[in-house]
Amino acid sequence: QVQLVESGGGLVQAGGSLRLSCAASRRTFSSYAMGWFRQAPGNEREFVSAISWRGGTTYYADSVKGRFTISRDNAKNTVYLQMNSLKPEDTAVYYCAAKSGKATWVDEYDYWGQGTQVTVSS
């Protein structure tokens, strides 16, 4: 079992930045691929970004490519999502997720955090 706790969400103006963090409870964190997903009101949950267990492979949704950066620190059991040039359409609850095996943009992750709200005002 892996427990995930997100932090770093908040209210920011368009064009601003936020960094989300996701702390994992398990010592074997480094063996898990990690992903970020988001869900806006009335919408389905959608993929944002993912990173392999070593950090050597990353994936991004087209809507965030060039603006968001995913990274991980296995020594701290933490994955990050640096979000720059935020837009109102980025407003959503952001969820951290973990899975064994390869990182993927497919919503097939095994463990999920409780989510953190990101609100971007225009």
C-alpha positions, 0 to 999 in steps of 0.5 A, spaced: 500 500 500 502 506 498 499 513 501 500 519 497 499 526 500 499 532 495 500 539 497 502 546 494 495 547 490 492 554 491 489 560 488 494 564 482 493 569 477 493 567 470 501 567 468 503 565 475 506 559 477 505 553 482 509 547 484 505 541 487 508 536 491 506 529 492 509 525 498 509 518 498 509 513 504 512 507 502 520 506 502 519 503 495 517 509 492 523 509 487 520 503 484 513 506 482 512 510 476 508 516 478 503 521 474 499 527 475 492 527 473 486 533 474 479 533 474 475 540 473 468 540 475 463 537 470 469 534 466 472 527 466 479 526 470 485 527 465 492 525 464 497 531 465 504 528 466 508 522 468 515 520 470 518 513 470 521 510 476 528 513 475 526 519 472 529 518 465 522 518 461 517 523 462 510 524 458 506 530 458 499 532 455 499 536 449 495 542 453 501 543 458 507 541 454 512 547 455 509 549 461 509 544 466 515 540 468 514 533 472 520 531 477 522 526 482 526 526 488 527 518 490 531 520 496 525 524 499 519 519 496 516 526 493 514 527 486 513 534 483 509 538 478 512 545 476 506 549 473 508 555 469 504 560 465 498 558 468 491 559 465 484 559 467 483 552 464 488 549 468 483 550 474 482 543 477 483 538 482 490 535 481 491 528 483 498 524 484 498 517 482 503 511 483 503 505 479 508 499 478 511 498 472 512 503 466 509 510 466 504 511 462 498 517 460 493 511 461 489 512 467 491 505 470 494 507 476 494 503 482 494 508 488 491 515 488 492 521 493 486 525 495 487 531 491 489 539 491 485 544 488 488 549 483 485 555 481 487 560 476 484 567 476 483 571 469 
